[in-house]
Each structure stands twice: as C-alpha cells, then as structure tokens.
Amino acid sequence: MTKKILPKAATSFTKKINNAVKEVLPFENTKDFEDAKKGFIATWDKVKVKASGGEKVWDLDDYQFIGDGEAPDSVNPSLWRISQLNMTNGLFKVTERVYQVRGYDMSNITIMEGETGLVITDTLTSVETARAALELYYKHRPKVPIKAIIYTHSHADHYGGVSGLVSKEDVDSGKVILIGPEGFMEHAVSENVFAGNAMARRAEYMYGSRLPRSEVGQVDAGLGKTLSTGHMSLIAPNDTITFDHEKRIVDGIEIEFIMAPNTEAPAEHLMYFPQFKLINIAEDAVHNLHNILTLRGAQIRDAYAWWKDIDKAIRAFGSDYEICIGQHHWPTWGNQEINDMLIHQRDAYKYMHDQTLHYINKGLTASEVAEIVKFPPSLEDKWYLRGYYGTLNHDIKAIYQFYLGWYDGNPANLHPLIPEQSAKKYVEFMGGIEEVLKKARVSYEDGEYRWVAEVVKHAVFADDKNEEAKCLLADALEQLGYQAESASWRNVYLTSAEELRNSLPKKVISTLTLDVIESMPFELILDYMGIRLNGKKAIDKRISMNWKLVDVNERYHLLVNNSVLTYRDEEEDYNADVTLTTTREIFNQVFAGDITFKDLLDDPKTHFEGSTQKFQDFASLLDEFNPIFNIVTP
C-alpha cells in the first residue's frame, strides 16, 4: 500500500505574506464577534448530526482546532477570522418572535412565531440537519406546528432539508403553505442536472470536502463551515411570488417581497416584515463578497442586476428597517448600521461591474483587468466585503465573461492547442522536463509560487507519470492555498495538492436524489437525456418513439435524428418505431439509477408496441457520466 503523502508546513515566504495581512486589515474591530453571539439561547454540547444508517452528515467537533487565538502560519489571518466567527452555533433570538439556528449547516434556518404556528425561511441542505435545527428550537420554545415555509432562492443549501420539516402531502393539500420566487423549480433542478456531474466534482475542490479539517486542510467555506452531506430533498412551492411588493399575510405575519432574479441565484427574492421592522436580504448581502461566478461552475450572475436589487431594497425599506438578517452568517441591528452595510454592498457590486467595463473599453483582457482593479479604501476595509467566498479577482473575470465571453480578442488564443498537446510543446521548447523542474525549483525557493504553478502544470500534462513534477506542482499550489484569504481558493489549491500527491476520490456526492427527480418536470428529464446522447454514436440513426406515462396522464413523442434527441409533448407518431407505456414513478427510478432501461423490457408495468430493438438501440446511445474525472492532471 502506497504511503500517503502529508501536507507540508508554510514556507518563510507564506509566513511573511500572511503576517503582512495583520498590518493592513482592521483586526481591532471585533463588533462582528459581538453580533454573532448576540441573542444566544443554547446549543448542543456536541453539534453532531447522523443519518439513519449512522453515517456522519455534520460534525462541528471536526473544527475544534479553531480556537480563539491567532491564525497559524498555514492560514491567512483574515480567513482564520471568518472561520472563528463561523464556529458560533446554536439557537439565537433575533428579536421578539424571530429566531435563527446557525452553525447546523452552511446556511441558516430562520423561524418566526406566528399566531398559531411557525413560519420558517429556508431549510438547510439536508433532511437530517433540518430536523436537528428544529429539535433544538423545540427544546427551548413551544412545540407548535409549522404553518409555512419560504424558500429565499433556488440553491440546494436553502431547500434541501425541507422534507425534514414538512411532508409533501401537507404541502400538496395546502395544509402547509410553501412559498418560492418565480422560476424556483426550474432553476432548483436544472442547475443540479444539466451540468450537475461536472459541478459535483468541481464542488469537491471548492468546498474541500475530502480535505482533513486542520490547520493545513479545510478550515471554512466562507459562507459557513461546509455543506452537510445528508439526504437532499425538494418539495415544489404551492405559492409563487412574481412581482415587486407582492404581499402575503401568513399566520398573522405580514410579508412584502422584492424580486431579485439573476443576482446570487437565478430565482431569488428578498423579504420585509413590517411587524418586526426586519429585512431578510436572502443571500444578496452576507458578511463576505459573493460570487459572480462560482468556482464549482454555474451560470454567470448579473452584477448589474445585483447592485440594482440591493438598491431597490434600500429605497423601499431603508427608512424603516431596524434588523437585517441573511440566510448565512449573523444579523445586523440598527437602521444606520444596516444602511451602511447595504450601501457598501451595493456599491461594491456596482464598482466591480463598472470598473471591469471601464477597462474592457480600454482594451484590457480579463486577467489584466483582474490584476489592475482594486477596491477603494472605503470598500476595502469592510469585513463584510472581504473575499472569503467570492473574490474581487475572479468576480471581475466573471463580469468580463458575462459581457465578452471566453475569447480575449487575441487571435493566438482563438484556437489554441488542448493542454495535453501544448504542454508537450512547452516542455520541449523549455529544454525538457528535467530542465523545467530544475528552473522551477529555483523559482519555488524564491517564493514565486504562481509562476511555479504556471510552468510545472505543463510538465504534469506532458508526463502525468512524473512524480517529481506532480509533487513540485503540489508544493506550489499548497503554499498558494495557505496564503489565500478566500476559503474557496484555499480549498481548490489544497484539494489539487492532495490529488497530485495521492489519488482521486473514490466517489463524489450527488445532488440528484430521488426526491429531486420526482419534483422535476418530465421535459427536464428528456432534456438531460438529450445531453447524455452520444452524438457520434447517433450518426445516421433515426428512432421514433411514443412514450406514455399513464399515472400522470402525460404523453410525448421522441425523435432521434441528425444526432440529436428532440421531443414534443401531447403528440404521437402513429408510424413510430416503438410505443412505450409505463408510469412516471418507474421512470423516476430509471433516472435515479435504481433500475436500467433494459429492466423496463421485463417490467410487468411497462408495455411495448412495435420494435423493442429500436428502444434498446436508443438506450445504447445514452452515455453514463463518470462522476470522477481528472482536473489537475490530464
């Protein structure tokens, strides 16, 4: 058995860079630590949550090494600070009748006490952590029923725990009101489906899920410690918010909504509660700079819409609110304090947007703009704008991509060689791998870790069996991770180093659970099958099929032609090669991987008319995506 290669210590260059951070940021300002603890009621002695089978899905004990002292040499002091703040956990009273459970997942659950029951905003990531949060609340407050749940937006850490709080039957019957923003279901499922296989793998890098929790490993995720790993559920809303200032009165609690689509999520809304003088800013203004484009990958967000929607909230409620909560981190109290924070957040997103376009119009490329643009001092020294999750650097690159795309305008970059090809040429031009490594070691000893990573990546892609090259690249990436203020960047760098030194993961956690599949429109499943279709295999194939789902009374015509799968609902081809009659329930199991297309041929609940061979031909054209693929090696 190969001995595992362990992380190395911070170098003198990394120590110097991290020590310099202490001199330029306002560490004497400790108000966030006071606010994070304000209203504390109780927590568990051991914040551990397990699944029904006994496997751990959440454990803050893993982070006990994060104490009250100064940052170790291997962690940026600013990142260490937010990692300390994110250790604050338990049930907190925000104001009369408003509570939050924090530190039981990466996100928060907000609980408001209505006239006869609870109105809950967001549900954490996992069924298990949602139940644990509610259990903590009920231990210290009256055990009254849940009357309503509100989703702030379409990201899984805000809806995944819903089945731990309420049942689908109670929502479907209207016993429980479930409110979401327009487009919620479409975006909640599509983001985790169309590119979900790649996103899940890249998320391992972004969140450092396989890294040890330690001073040389994962310390935080910026928005919280990390994501829980329990069962992810989804229940569709039975009430949808579609326009600004739409109002609801839910169990005696008045709510006024502000739409914020295409900001932090494609479907998102903000809420004002006049009885409590409280604004819930969702995830549009948390205690760090957010992502315009996440490192795991997603659709690019609109920085222009983002600043506009924060300003919309300020204009609507800025003279009234006294409390601001988000679905991550801790609240802000006081009208002036809230306005200061929201104005600075608004101005940060507008500054990034405008200055990126300023330099775009001067002809600079994405990487050039990202190196030039810095926040002015009035934004730079705000703790809630530090780049723990998003960063100024990669947000600017995302805004560039939003407007101009991937091409930087230089024809040499229009049709470049793929990395494996260009790497061999680079190494050859530089005198061979030994010469590359010899020079790179000198640069490493000089603390030029970005340059070492840039050069040695070519050596690794030219010869991925060269352990010396992989280890040197890992050493450089590791030091960059130790220096990073961003939790996301740290996790990406350190996960890369771990894989270069040791091995790929054995499995990747999928966000595509049966609960999620059952909530998907069937057309979305058909879209995903089109993505799975292997275009080369489908050359010269023509397959016409009718699919009838009798339990939901839906029918579709599918056609494979021109190496593409198209479909139409409520249509039938009377000359189709095959007609399949089955149930949506059975097809959910196929899509979840519990049964195969081949199994349908023998299923008594499935009936075929016409050529079953054509159906098998179709199934053979659909590729399975391997959830474990190389990222830092070819």
NUKOLNU-747130 format. One record per residue (C-alpha): residue number from 0; x, y, z. Coordinates in steps of 0.5 Angstrom, whole numbers. Example, Ala and Ser with C-alpha at 12.3 -4.5 7.8 and 13.67 -1.06 7.14 Angstrom:
# NUKOLNU-747130
{node 0 {25 -9 16}}
{node 1 {27 -2 14}}
# end
This chain:
# NUKOLNU-747130
{node 0 {0 0 0}}
{node 1 {3 7 -2}}
{node 2 {4 11 4}}
{node 3 {0 18 4}}
{node 4 {4 24 3}}
{node 5 {2 29 8}}
{node 6 {2 37 7}}
{node 7 {8 41 9}}
{node 8 {9 47 13}}
{node 9 {8 54 11}}
{node 10 {15 57 8}}
{node 11 {18 63 10}}
{node 12 {15 67 4}}
{node 13 {8 65 6}}
{node 14 {9 67 13}}
{node 15 {11 74 11}}
{node 16 {5 75 7}}
{node 17 {0 72 12}}
{node 18 {4 77 17}}
{node 19 {3 83 13}}
{node 20 {-5 82 13}}
{node 21 {-5 83 20}}
{node 22 {-2 90 19}}
{node 23 {-7 92 13}}
{node 24 {-14 90 16}}
{node 25 {-18 93 22}}
{node 26 {-17 87 27}}
{node 27 {-18 91 32}}
{node 28 {-25 92 30}}
{node 29 {-29 86 34}}
{node 30 {-36 88 33}}
{node 31 {-38 82 29}}
{node 32 {-36 77 34}}
{node 33 {-41 81 39}}
{node 34 {-46 81 34}}
{node 35 {-45 74 32}}
{node 36 {-46 72 39}}
{node 37 {-52 77 41}}
{node 38 {-59 73 43}}
{node 39 {-55 67 44}}
{node 40 {-60 62 48}}
{node 41 {-57 55 47}}
{node 42 {-53 49 43}}
{node 43 {-52 42 44}}
{node 44 {-45 40 48}}
{node 45 {-43 36 41}}
{node 46 {-46 39 35}}
{node 47 {-46 32 31}}
{node 48 {-52 30 26}}
{node 49 {-52 23 24}}
{node 50 {-56 20 18}}
{node 51 {-61 14 20}}
{node 52 {-55 9 18}}
{node 53 {-51 12 23}}
{node 54 {-46 16 18}}
{node 55 {-44 23 20}}
{node 56 {-47 28 16}}
{node 57 {-45 34 20}}
{node 58 {-40 35 26}}
{node 59 {-37 41 29}}
{node 60 {-32 37 33}}
{node 61 {-28 37 27}}
{node 62 {-26 44 28}}
{node 63 {-24 44 35}}
{node 64 {-17 46 33}}
{node 65 {-20 53 31}}
{node 66 {-19 57 38}}
{node 67 {-19 64 40}}
{node 68 {-12 65 39}}
{node 69 {-8 68 33}}
{node 70 {-8 65 26}}
{node 71 {-3 59 25}}
{node 72 {2 60 19}}
{node 73 {-1 56 15}}
{node 74 {-8 60 15}}
{node 75 {-9 67 12}}
{node 76 {-11 71 18}}
{node 77 {-17 74 15}}
{node 78 {-19 67 13}}
{node 79 {-18 65 20}}
{node 80 {-22 71 23}}
{node 81 {-28 69 19}}
{node 82 {-27 61 21}}
{node 83 {-27 63 28}}
{node 84 {-34 67 27}}
{node 85 {-37 61 23}}
{node 86 {-36 57 29}}
{node 87 {-41 61 33}}
{node 88 {-47 56 33}}
{node 89 {-54 55 36}}
{node 90 {-61 58 37}}
{node 91 {-61 65 37}}
{node 92 {-66 70 39}}
{node 93 {-66 76 33}}
{node 94 {-72 80 36}}
{node 95 {-79 78 39}}
{node 96 {-82 72 36}}
{node 97 {-76 71 31}}
{node 98 {-70 66 32}}
{node 99 {-65 63 28}}
{node 100 {-61 57 28}}
{node 101 {-54 58 26}}
{node 102 {-48 53 25}}
{node 103 {-52 47 24}}
{node 104 {-50 47 16}}
{node 105 {-47 52 12}}
{node 106 {-54 56 12}}
{node 107 {-58 59 17}}
{node 108 {-66 57 18}}
{node 109 {-70 63 21}}
{node 110 {-76 61 25}}
{node 111 {-82 66 26}}
{node 112 {-87 65 31}}
{node 113 {-94 67 28}}
{node 114 {-101 67 31}}
{node 115 {-102 59 31}}
{node 116 {-95 56 29}}
{node 117 {-88 57 26}}
{node 118 {-86 61 19}}
{node 119 {-80 58 17}}
{node 120 {-75 61 12}}
{node 121 {-70 56 9}}
{node 122 {-69 49 11}}
{node 123 {-61 48 11}}
{node 124 {-58 43 6}}
{node 125 {-60 36 9}}
{node 126 {-66 33 12}}
{node 127 {-62 31 18}}
{node 128 {-59 38 19}}
{node 129 {-66 41 19}}
{node 130 {-69 36 24}}
{node 131 {-63 37 28}}
{node 132 {-64 45 28}}
{node 133 {-72 44 29}}
{node 134 {-71 40 35}}
{node 135 {-66 45 38}}
{node 136 {-71 50 37}}
{node 137 {-77 46 40}}
{node 138 {-73 44 46}}
{node 139 {-73 52 48}}
{node 140 {-79 54 45}}
{node 141 {-86 52 45}}
{node 142 {-88 46 40}}
{node 143 {-93 49 35}}
{node 144 {-94 46 28}}
{node 145 {-90 49 22}}
{node 146 {-95 53 18}}
{node 147 {-91 56 12}}
{node 148 {-84 55 9}}
{node 149 {-81 60 5}}
{node 150 {-75 59 0}}
{node 151 {-71 65 -1}}
{node 152 {-68 62 -7}}
{node 153 {-66 56 -11}}
{node 154 {-60 54 -8}}
{node 155 {-60 47 -5}}
{node 156 {-57 49 2}}
{node 157 {-63 53 2}}
{node 158 {-69 48 0}}
{node 159 {-65 41 1}}
{node 160 {-68 40 8}}
{node 161 {-75 41 7}}
{node 162 {-77 34 8}}
{node 163 {-74 34 15}}
{node 164 {-79 39 17}}
{node 165 {-86 38 13}}
{node 166 {-89 33 8}}
{node 167 {-90 33 1}}
{node 168 {-97 31 3}}
{node 169 {-98 37 7}}
{node 170 {-96 42 2}}
{node 171 {-100 39 -4}}
{node 172 {-106 39 1}}
{node 173 {-105 46 3}}
{node 174 {-104 45 10}}
{node 175 {-97 48 10}}
{node 176 {-96 54 5}}
{node 177 {-89 53 1}}
{node 178 {-87 60 -2}}
{node 179 {-82 61 -7}}
{node 180 {-80 66 -12}}
{node 181 {-82 66 -19}}
{node 182 {-78 60 -23}}
{node 183 {-76 57 -17}}
{node 184 {-77 50 -19}}
{node 185 {-74 51 -26}}
{node 186 {-67 53 -23}}
{node 187 {-67 49 -17}}
{node 188 {-67 43 -21}}
{node 189 {-64 45 -28}}
{node 190 {-57 47 -24}}
{node 191 {-56 41 -21}}
{node 192 {-58 37 -27}}
{node 193 {-55 39 -34}}
{node 194 {-48 40 -32}}
{node 195 {-49 37 -25}}
{node 196 {-44 32 -26}}
{node 197 {-38 37 -27}}
{node 198 {-41 41 -22}}
{node 199 {-41 36 -16}}
{node 200 {-34 34 -18}}
{node 201 {-31 41 -18}}
{node 202 {-35 43 -12}}
{node 203 {-30 38 -8}}
{node 204 {-25 43 -10}}
{node 205 {-29 49 -8}}
{node 206 {-31 46 -1}}
{node 207 {-25 42 0}}
{node 208 {-30 36 2}}
{node 209 {-24 31 2}}
{node 210 {-19 35 6}}
{node 211 {-18 34 13}}
{node 212 {-20 39 18}}
{node 213 {-14 42 20}}
{node 214 {-9 48 20}}
{node 215 {-6 45 14}}
{node 216 {-13 43 11}}
{node 217 {-20 46 10}}
{node 218 {-22 51 16}}
{node 219 {-28 54 13}}
{node 220 {-32 55 7}}
{node 221 {-33 63 7}}
{node 222 {-41 63 8}}
{node 223 {-40 57 13}}
{node 224 {-36 52 15}}
{node 225 {-38 47 10}}
{node 226 {-44 43 7}}
{node 227 {-47 38 10}}
{node 228 {-47 31 7}}
{node 229 {-54 28 9}}
{node 230 {-60 27 4}}
{node 231 {-62 33 0}}
{node 232 {-70 33 -1}}
{node 233 {-74 38 -5}}
{node 234 {-82 40 -5}}
{node 235 {-85 44 -10}}
{node 236 {-88 51 -8}}
{node 237 {-95 52 -7}}
{node 238 {-95 59 -8}}
{node 239 {-90 63 -12}}
{node 240 {-88 71 -12}}
{node 241 {-88 74 -18}}
{node 242 {-87 82 -18}}
{node 243 {-84 87 -13}}
{node 244 {-88 89 -7}}
{node 245 {-93 83 -7}}
{node 246 {-95 82 0}}
{node 247 {-97 76 4}}
{node 248 {-100 75 11}}
{node 249 {-98 68 13}}
{node 250 {-101 66 20}}
{node 251 {-101 73 22}}
{node 252 {-94 75 20}}
{node 253 {-94 81 14}}
{node 254 {-89 80 9}}
{node 255 {-87 84 3}}
{node 256 {-83 81 -2}}
{node 257 {-78 84 -7}}
{node 258 {-76 80 -13}}
{node 259 {-68 79 -14}}
{node 260 {-67 74 -20}}
{node 261 {-61 73 -23}}
{node 262 {-57 76 -17}}
{node 263 {-54 71 -13}}
{node 264 {-59 66 -16}}
{node 265 {-63 66 -22}}
{node 266 {-69 65 -18}}
{node 267 {-69 70 -11}}
{node 268 {-73 74 -7}}
{node 269 {-72 79 -1}}
{node 270 {-77 80 4}}
{node 271 {-79 86 9}}
{node 272 {-83 84 15}}
{node 273 {-86 91 18}}
{node 274 {-88 88 25}}
{node 275 {-81 86 26}}
{node 276 {-78 92 22}}
{node 277 {-74 87 19}}
{node 278 {-71 86 12}}
{node 279 {-69 79 10}}
{node 280 {-63 80 5}}
{node 281 {-63 73 3}}
{node 282 {-56 72 0}}
{node 283 {-55 78 -3}}
{node 284 {-51 82 2}}
{node 285 {-48 77 7}}
{node 286 {-42 78 11}}
{node 287 {-37 77 5}}
{node 288 {-36 79 -2}}
{node 289 {-40 74 -6}}
{node 290 {-39 70 -13}}
{node 291 {-41 73 -19}}
{node 292 {-39 66 -22}}
{node 293 {-37 60 -17}}
{node 294 {-31 56 -18}}
{node 295 {-35 50 -18}}
{node 296 {-39 53 -24}}
{node 297 {-46 56 -25}}
{node 298 {-49 61 -30}}
{node 299 {-46 67 -29}}
{node 300 {-49 72 -25}}
{node 301 {-51 79 -26}}
{node 302 {-47 84 -22}}
{node 303 {-51 90 -25}}
{node 304 {-58 87 -23}}
{node 305 {-55 85 -16}}
{node 306 {-53 93 -15}}
{node 307 {-60 95 -17}}
{node 308 {-64 90 -13}}
{node 309 {-60 92 -7}}
{node 310 {-61 99 -8}}
{node 311 {-69 97 -9}}
{node 312 {-69 94 -2}}
{node 313 {-66 100 1}}
{node 314 {-70 105 -3}}
{node 315 {-76 101 -1}}
{node 316 {-75 100 7}}
{node 317 {-69 104 8}}
{node 318 {-72 109 13}}
{node 319 {-76 103 17}}
{node 320 {-72 97 18}}
{node 321 {-68 96 25}}
{node 322 {-66 89 24}}
{node 323 {-62 86 17}}
{node 324 {-62 78 17}}
{node 325 {-59 74 12}}
{node 326 {-59 66 11}}
{node 327 {-52 66 12}}
{node 328 {-48 69 18}}
{node 329 {-51 73 23}}
{node 330 {-55 79 23}}
{node 331 {-54 87 23}}
{node 332 {-58 91 28}}
{node 333 {-59 99 28}}
{node 334 {-62 103 22}}
{node 335 {-56 107 21}}
{node 336 {-51 100 21}}
{node 337 {-56 97 16}}
{node 338 {-56 102 11}}
{node 339 {-48 103 12}}
{node 340 {-47 95 10}}
{node 341 {-52 95 5}}
{node 342 {-50 101 1}}
{node 343 {-43 99 2}}
{node 344 {-45 92 -1}}
{node 345 {-49 96 -7}}
{node 346 {-43 100 -9}}
{node 347 {-38 94 -9}}
{node 348 {-42 90 -14}}
{node 349 {-43 97 -18}}
{node 350 {-36 98 -17}}
{node 351 {-34 91 -20}}
{node 352 {-39 92 -26}}
{node 353 {-37 99 -28}}
{node 354 {-29 98 -27}}
{node 355 {-29 92 -31}}
{node 356 {-33 95 -37}}
{node 357 {-28 101 -36}}
{node 358 {-22 97 -37}}
{node 359 {-25 93 -42}}
{node 360 {-27 99 -46}}
{node 361 {-19 101 -46}}
{node 362 {-18 94 -49}}
{node 363 {-15 90 -43}}
{node 364 {-16 83 -42}}
{node 365 {-20 79 -36}}
{node 366 {-13 77 -33}}
{node 367 {-11 84 -34}}
{node 368 {-17 88 -31}}
{node 369 {-17 83 -25}}
{node 370 {-10 85 -23}}
{node 371 {-11 92 -24}}
{node 372 {-18 93 -21}}
{node 373 {-17 94 -13}}
{node 374 {-23 96 -8}}
{node 375 {-22 104 -6}}
{node 376 {-20 104 2}}
{node 377 {-28 106 3}}
{node 378 {-30 99 1}}
{node 379 {-23 95 2}}
{node 380 {-23 96 10}}
{node 381 {-30 93 11}}
{node 382 {-30 86 14}}
{node 383 {-37 84 10}}
{node 384 {-33 85 3}}
{node 385 {-27 81 4}}
{node 386 {-27 76 -1}}
{node 387 {-28 69 3}}
{node 388 {-33 66 -2}}
{node 389 {-33 70 -8}}
{node 390 {-26 75 -9}}
{node 391 {-25 81 -13}}
{node 392 {-20 78 -18}}
{node 393 {-25 72 -20}}
{node 394 {-31 76 -20}}
{node 395 {-28 81 -25}}
{node 396 {-26 76 -29}}
{node 397 {-34 73 -29}}
{node 398 {-36 80 -31}}
{node 399 {-31 80 -37}}
{node 400 {-34 74 -39}}
{node 401 {-41 76 -38}}
{node 402 {-40 81 -43}}
{node 403 {-35 79 -48}}
{node 404 {-34 71 -47}}
{node 405 {-28 67 -46}}
{node 406 {-24 70 -52}}
{node 407 {-20 76 -50}}
{node 408 {-19 78 -57}}
{node 409 {-12 76 -59}}
{node 410 {-12 71 -65}}
{node 411 {-7 67 -62}}
{node 412 {-12 65 -57}}
{node 413 {-18 64 -61}}
{node 414 {-16 56 -63}}
{node 415 {-11 54 -58}}
{node 416 {-8 47 -57}}
{node 417 {-11 43 -52}}
{node 418 {-7 43 -45}}
{node 419 {-4 36 -47}}
{node 420 {-1 38 -53}}
{node 421 {1 45 -52}}
{node 422 {4 42 -45}}
{node 423 {9 37 -49}}
{node 424 {11 43 -54}}
{node 425 {12 48 -48}}
{node 426 {17 43 -44}}
{node 427 {20 41 -51}}
{node 428 {22 49 -52}}
{node 429 {24 50 -45}}
{node 430 {29 44 -46}}
{node 431 {25 38 -43}}
{node 432 {22 36 -36}}
{node 433 {29 36 -32}}
{node 434 {31 43 -34}}
{node 435 {24 45 -33}}
{node 436 {24 42 -26}}
{node 437 {31 45 -25}}
{node 438 {29 52 -26}}
{node 439 {22 51 -23}}
{node 440 {26 49 -16}}
{node 441 {30 56 -16}}
{node 442 {23 60 -17}}
{node 443 {20 56 -11}}
{node 444 {26 57 -7}}
{node 445 {25 65 -9}}
{node 446 {17 64 -7}}
{node 447 {15 65 -14}}
{node 448 {9 60 -13}}
{node 449 {4 63 -18}}
{node 450 {10 62 -23}}
{node 451 {12 55 -21}}
{node 452 {5 53 -22}}
{node 453 {4 56 -29}}
{node 454 {11 53 -31}}
{node 455 {10 46 -28}}
{node 456 {3 45 -30}}
{node 457 {6 44 -37}}
{node 458 {11 39 -34}}
{node 459 {5 35 -31}}
{node 460 {1 35 -37}}
{node 461 {7 33 -41}}
{node 462 {8 27 -37}}
{node 463 {3 25 -31}}
{node 464 {7 20 -29}}
{node 465 {13 24 -27}}
{node 466 {12 24 -19}}
{node 467 {17 30 -18}}
{node 468 {13 34 -23}}
{node 469 {7 33 -19}}
{node 470 {10 34 -12}}
{node 471 {13 40 -14}}
{node 472 {7 43 -17}}
{node 473 {3 41 -11}}
{node 474 {8 44 -6}}
{node 475 {7 51 -10}}
{node 476 {-1 50 -10}}
{node 477 {-1 49 -3}}
{node 478 {3 55 -1}}
{node 479 {-2 59 -5}}
{node 480 {-7 56 -1}}
{node 481 {-4 58 6}}
{node 482 {-4 65 3}}
{node 483 {-11 65 0}}
{node 484 {-16 70 4}}
{node 485 {-21 66 0}}
{node 486 {-24 60 3}}
{node 487 {-26 57 -4}}
{node 488 {-19 59 -7}}
{node 489 {-15 55 -1}}
{node 490 {-20 49 -2}}
{node 491 {-18 49 -9}}
{node 492 {-11 50 -8}}
{node 493 {-10 45 -2}}
{node 494 {-15 39 -6}}
{node 495 {-11 40 -12}}
{node 496 {-4 39 -8}}
{node 497 {-8 33 -5}}
{node 498 {-10 29 -11}}
{node 499 {-3 31 -14}}
{node 500 {1 27 -8}}
{node 501 {-4 22 -7}}
{node 502 {-10 20 -11}}
{node 503 {-17 21 -14}}
{node 504 {-23 21 -10}}
{node 505 {-27 14 -9}}
{node 506 {-34 17 -10}}
{node 507 {-37 24 -11}}
{node 508 {-43 26 -7}}
{node 509 {-49 27 -12}}
{node 510 {-54 32 -11}}
{node 511 {-59 29 -16}}
{node 512 {-63 25 -11}}
{node 513 {-70 21 -12}}
{node 514 {-73 27 -8}}
{node 515 {-71 32 -13}}
{node 516 {-72 27 -19}}
{node 517 {-79 27 -17}}
{node 518 {-80 34 -17}}
{node 519 {-77 35 -24}}
{node 520 {-82 37 -30}}
{node 521 {-81 31 -34}}
{node 522 {-79 35 -40}}
{node 523 {-73 37 -36}}
{node 524 {-71 29 -36}}
{node 525 {-72 29 -43}}
{node 526 {-67 35 -44}}
{node 527 {-62 31 -40}}
{node 528 {-63 25 -44}}
{node 529 {-61 29 -50}}
{node 530 {-55 32 -46}}
{node 531 {-53 24 -45}}
{node 532 {-54 22 -52}}
{node 533 {-47 21 -55}}
{node 534 {-47 25 -62}}
{node 535 {-42 21 -65}}
{node 536 {-46 14 -64}}
{node 537 {-52 17 -66}}
{node 538 {-50 19 -73}}
{node 539 {-54 16 -79}}
{node 540 {-59 14 -73}}
{node 541 {-67 15 -74}}
{node 542 {-71 13 -68}}
{node 543 {-78 15 -67}}
{node 544 {-82 13 -60}}
{node 545 {-88 15 -57}}
{node 546 {-88 15 -49}}
{node 547 {-94 15 -45}}
{node 548 {-94 16 -37}}
{node 549 {-101 13 -35}}
{node 550 {-100 15 -28}}
{node 551 {-99 23 -29}}
{node 552 {-103 23 -36}}
{node 553 {-97 25 -40}}
{node 554 {-95 23 -47}}
{node 555 {-89 25 -51}}
{node 556 {-86 24 -58}}
{node 557 {-79 23 -58}}
{node 558 {-74 23 -64}}
{node 559 {-67 21 -65}}
{node 560 {-65 24 -72}}
{node 561 {-59 28 -74}}
{node 562 {-55 26 -68}}
{node 563 {-60 30 -63}}
{node 564 {-66 28 -59}}
{node 565 {-72 32 -60}}
{node 566 {-79 32 -56}}
{node 567 {-86 34 -56}}
{node 568 {-91 34 -51}}
{node 569 {-98 32 -53}}
{node 570 {-96 29 -59}}
{node 571 {-96 22 -62}}
{node 572 {-93 19 -68}}
{node 573 {-97 14 -71}}
{node 574 {-92 11 -75}}
{node 575 {-87 11 -69}}
{node 576 {-82 5 -69}}
{node 577 {-84 4 -62}}
{node 578 {-89 6 -57}}
{node 579 {-87 5 -49}}
{node 580 {-93 6 -44}}
{node 581 {-91 6 -37}}
{node 582 {-91 10 -31}}
{node 583 {-87 17 -29}}
{node 584 {-86 13 -22}}
{node 585 {-82 8 -26}}
{node 586 {-78 13 -30}}
{node 587 {-76 16 -24}}
{node 588 {-73 10 -22}}
{node 589 {-69 9 -28}}
{node 590 {-67 17 -28}}
{node 591 {-64 16 -21}}
{node 592 {-60 9 -23}}
{node 593 {-64 5 -19}}
{node 594 {-66 1 -25}}
{node 595 {-64 1 -32}}
{node 596 {-67 2 -39}}
{node 597 {-66 -6 -40}}
{node 598 {-70 -7 -34}}
{node 599 {-76 -4 -37}}
{node 600 {-77 -9 -42}}
{node 601 {-78 -14 -37}}
{node 602 {-82 -10 -32}}
{node 603 {-90 -12 -32}}
{node 604 {-92 -5 -31}}
{node 605 {-89 -3 -38}}
{node 606 {-92 -4 -44}}
{node 607 {-88 -4 -51}}
{node 608 {-92 -4 -58}}
{node 609 {-87 -4 -64}}
{node 610 {-80 -5 -64}}
{node 611 {-76 -7 -57}}
{node 612 {-70 -7 -61}}
{node 613 {-71 0 -63}}
{node 614 {-72 2 -56}}
{node 615 {-65 -2 -54}}
{node 616 {-62 2 -59}}
{node 617 {-64 8 -56}}
{node 618 {-62 6 -49}}
{node 619 {-55 4 -52}}
{node 620 {-54 12 -55}}
{node 621 {-54 15 -48}}
{node 622 {-47 15 -44}}
{node 623 {-47 15 -37}}
{node 624 {-42 20 -34}}
{node 625 {-37 18 -29}}
{node 626 {-37 23 -23}}
{node 627 {-30 22 -22}}
{node 628 {-25 26 -27}}
{node 629 {-18 29 -27}}
{node 630 {-18 36 -26}}
{node 631 {-11 38 -24}}
{node 632 {-8 32 -28}}
{node 633 {-9 30 -36}}
# end
